Amino acid sequence: MVIDYVKHSLYIVDTSTGAKQMKPADKSPELAQLLDNLSTLVYGRVRRDVIAKDTCVSCGRAATTFKDNISRKEYTLSGMCQLCQDKLFG
């Protein structure tokens, strides 16, 4: 398996299969760890892990459909699906 990782892309692509996987937004290691610790404390899920699995950090459901690119980018930041983003942000 070969992974094509583009720094500013929202996806990691397996070049052998073409499968795309969302990737967490680039953050400093310290901030990424802080967010993972916080999401584990609040939701019982690790932010980076749920993003890699296309699930929601808040509700645990699939996070694969977003209403626009801003919401998709927000998912890479927060790990929240569209429904949970709508509940939080209105």
Backbone as CSV, one residue per row, in Angstrom:
resi,resn,N_x,N_y,N_z,CA_x,CA_y,CA_z,C_x,C_y,C_z
1,MET,0.846,-1.174,0.000,0.000,0.000,0.000,0.892,1.238,0.000
2,VAL,0.615,2.174,-0.864,1.343,3.428,-0.948,0.378,4.548,-0.614
3,ILE,0.782,5.391,0.293,-0.063,6.513,0.692,0.475,7.784,0.039
4,ASP,-0.375,8.505,-0.657,-0.032,9.785,-1.253,-0.538,10.858,-0.301
5,TYR,0.362,11.486,0.406,-0.005,12.467,1.418,0.347,13.855,0.904
6,VAL,-0.650,14.676,0.707,-0.435,16.056,0.287,-0.709,16.931,1.494
7,LYS,0.273,17.733,1.887,0.199,18.491,3.135,-1.099,19.276,3.314
8,HIS,-1.565,19.970,2.308,-2.740,20.819,2.480,-4.022,20.181,1.941
9,SER,-3.992,18.895,1.716,-5.173,18.186,1.237,-6.036,17.771,2.425
10,LEU,-7.336,17.588,2.184,-8.227,17.088,3.216,-8.199,15.567,3.280
11,TYR,-7.496,14.945,2.329,-7.529,13.487,2.211,-6.139,12.876,2.171
12,ILE,-6.076,11.634,2.606,-4.936,10.764,2.380,-5.434,9.746,1.353
13,VAL,-4.651,9.496,0.298,-5.088,8.601,-0.770,-4.172,7.391,-0.836
14,ASP,-4.768,6.200,-0.806,-4.035,4.956,-1.035,-3.906,4.819,-2.546
15,THR,-2.693,5.025,-3.067,-2.519,5.040,-4.520,-2.691,3.663,-5.147
16,SER,-2.597,2.603,-4.363,-2.786,1.272,-4.939,-4.263,0.946,-5.162
17,THR,-5.152,1.528,-4.350,-6.585,1.250,-4.482,-7.401,2.479,-4.871
18,GLY,-6.824,3.658,-4.676,-7.553,4.895,-4.947,-8.464,5.315,-3.805
19,ALA,-8.476,4.541,-2.715,-9.343,4.857,-1.575,-8.886,6.158,-0.918
20,LYS,-9.865,7.035,-0.626,-9.572,8.295,0.047,-10.031,8.221,1.497
21,GLN,-9.242,8.844,2.346,-9.557,8.877,3.773,-9.322,10.312,4.248
22,MET,-10.276,10.856,4.995,-10.092,12.204,5.541,-8.912,12.180,6.494
23,LYS,-8.219,13.321,6.581,-7.119,13.414,7.530,-7.342,14.630,8.411
24,PRO,-6.913,14.533,9.651,-7.052,15.683,10.540,-6.279,16.881,9.995
25,ALA,-6.758,18.083,10.277,-6.060,19.300,9.869,-4.681,19.326,10.508
26,ASP,-3.719,19.876,9.783,-2.350,19.985,10.295,-2.324,20.928,11.488
27,LYS,-1.747,20.441,12.567,-1.610,21.228,13.792,-0.259,20.897,14.412
28,SER,0.213,21.746,15.297,1.449,21.422,16.008,1.204,20.156,16.832
29,PRO,2.229,19.365,17.074,2.040,18.142,17.868,1.405,18.406,19.236
30,GLU,1.773,19.519,19.851,1.230,19.847,21.170,-0.266,20.152,21.094
31,LEU,-0.665,20.928,20.095,-2.082,21.261,19.947,-2.895,20.033,19.561
32,ALA,-2.354,19.210,18.671,-3.049,17.981,18.274,-3.276,17.086,19.492
33,GLN,-2.273,16.956,20.350,-2.413,16.130,21.550,-3.426,16.729,22.516
34,LEU,-3.407,18.056,22.665,-4.381,18.729,23.532,-5.807,18.474,23.053
35,LEU,-6.036,18.613,21.739,-7.374,18.380,21.185,-7.792,16.918,21.333
36,ASP,-6.856,15.993,21.137,-7.165,14.572,21.334,-7.538,14.295,22.789
37,ASN,-6.784,14.869,23.719,-7.080,14.677,25.143,-8.445,15.270,25.500
38,LEU,-8.733,16.452,24.973,-10.009,17.108,25.253,-11.176,16.314,24.678
39,SER,-11.044,15.849,23.438,-12.148,15.090,22.836,-12.358,13.762,23.567
40,THR,-11.283,13.166,24.042,-11.415,11.926,24.804,-12.129,12.183,26.126
41,LEU,-11.783,13.273,26.777,-12.416,13.631,28.046,-13.898,13.949,27.864
42,VAL,-14.235,14.726,26.835,-15.614,15.173,26.629,-16.478,14.111,25.964
43,TYR,-15.948,13.461,24.907,-16.760,12.548,24.098,-16.381,11.083,24.234
44,GLY,-15.234,10.797,24.841,-14.790,9.408,24.945,-14.205,8.869,23.652
45,ARG,-13.845,9.777,22.729,-13.274,9.388,21.436,-12.077,10.280,21.126
46,VAL,-11.073,9.715,20.482,-9.882,10.471,20.112,-10.122,11.146,18.755
47,ARG,-9.988,12.446,18.708,-10.283,13.248,17.517,-9.587,12.714,16.267
48,ARG,-8.283,12.525,16.327,-7.548,12.061,15.137,-8.023,10.687,14.682
49,ASP,-8.351,9.814,15.608,-8.795,8.463,15.254,-10.149,8.479,14.542
50,VAL,-11.095,9.280,15.049,-12.416,9.292,14.419,-12.378,9.930,13.040
51,ILE,-11.536,10.941,12.861,-11.413,11.558,11.539,-10.860,10.547,10.545
52,ALA,-9.877,9.778,10.952,-9.294,8.757,10.074,-10.304,7.673,9.709
53,LYS,-11.312,7.484,10.553,-12.343,6.461,10.308,-13.631,7.045,9.738
54,ASP,-13.631,8.351,9.426,-14.828,9.024,8.890,-16.035,8.875,9.803
55,THR,-15.803,9.021,11.097,-16.901,9.020,12.060,-16.884,10.330,12.838
56,CYS,-17.926,10.573,13.598,-18.076,11.825,14.346,-17.558,11.673,15.772
57,VAL,-16.768,12.626,16.198,-16.237,12.606,17.557,-17.356,12.788,18.578
58,SER,-18.399,13.498,18.225,-19.472,13.805,19.156,-20.495,12.680,19.280
59,CYS,-21.079,12.257,18.147,-22.170,11.273,18.196,-21.751,9.858,17.794
60,GLY,-20.604,9.719,17.144,-20.111,8.400,16.748,-20.649,7.875,15.428
61,ARG,-21.543,8.637,14.788,-22.096,8.201,13.497,-21.120,8.505,12.357
62,ALA,-21.444,7.985,11.171,-20.630,8.238,9.987,-20.585,9.736,9.692
63,ALA,-19.422,10.201,9.278,-19.245,11.609,8.912,-18.687,11.655,7.495
64,THR,-19.576,11.446,6.529,-19.131,11.360,5.139,-19.829,12.351,4.217
65,THR,-20.903,12.972,4.680,-21.658,13.900,3.843,-21.691,15.271,4.509
66,PHE,-21.273,16.277,3.745,-21.234,17.641,4.265,-21.910,18.568,3.268
67,LYS,-22.515,19.649,3.771,-23.282,20.531,2.890,-22.405,21.437,2.045
68,ASP,-21.157,21.665,2.461,-20.254,22.505,1.667,-18.811,22.245,2.086
69,ASN,-17.878,22.879,1.377,-16.454,22.664,1.659,-16.032,23.236,3.006
70,ILE,-16.701,24.280,3.453,-16.382,24.846,4.766,-16.721,23.831,5.860
71,SER,-17.855,23.174,5.743,-18.248,22.154,6.722,-17.305,20.955,6.671
72,ARG,-16.869,20.587,5.476,-15.924,19.479,5.321,-14.594,19.842,5.993
73,LYS,-14.131,21.086,5.806,-12.898,21.550,6.452,-13.076,21.581,7.970
74,GLU,-14.239,22.026,8.424,-14.516,22.039,9.874,-14.391,20.641,10.450
75,TYR,-14.837,19.639,9.702,-14.707,18.253,10.172,-13.244,17.896,10.421
76,THR,-12.342,18.352,9.567,-10.919,18.032,9.776,-10.358,18.765,10.988
77,LEU,-11.027,19.823,11.411,-10.606,20.568,12.602,-11.206,19.977,13.880
78,SER,-12.523,19.767,13.855,-13.232,19.368,15.071,-13.567,17.885,15.151
79,GLY,-13.717,17.238,13.991,-14.141,15.838,13.978,-15.644,15.669,14.101
80,MET,-16.395,16.757,13.922,-17.848,16.706,14.071,-18.541,16.542,12.727
81,CYS,-19.532,15.643,12.662,-20.324,15.427,11.452,-21.196,16.651,11.178
82,GLN,-21.856,16.657,10.027,-22.688,17.805,9.646,-23.795,18.068,10.662
83,LEU,-24.479,17.019,11.106,-25.569,17.192,12.064,-25.070,17.820,13.363
84,CYS,-23.950,17.348,13.883,-23.411,17.895,15.132,-22.885,19.310,14.935
85,GLN,-22.301,19.589,13.762,-21.889,20.974,13.471,-23.102,21.893,13.464
86,ASP,-24.190,21.457,12.826,-25.406,22.269,12.769,-25.975,22.511,14.157
87,LYS,-25.933,21.510,15.013,-26.426,21.671,16.389,-25.559,22.670,17.163
88,LEU,-24.247,22.605,16.962,-23.340,23.455,17.704,-23.314,24.888,17.173
89,PHE,-23.222,25.027,15.860,-23.049,26.343,15.245,-24.346,26.983,14.761
90,GLY,-25.405,26.181,14.712,-26.694,26.725,14.280,-26.960,26.677,12.826
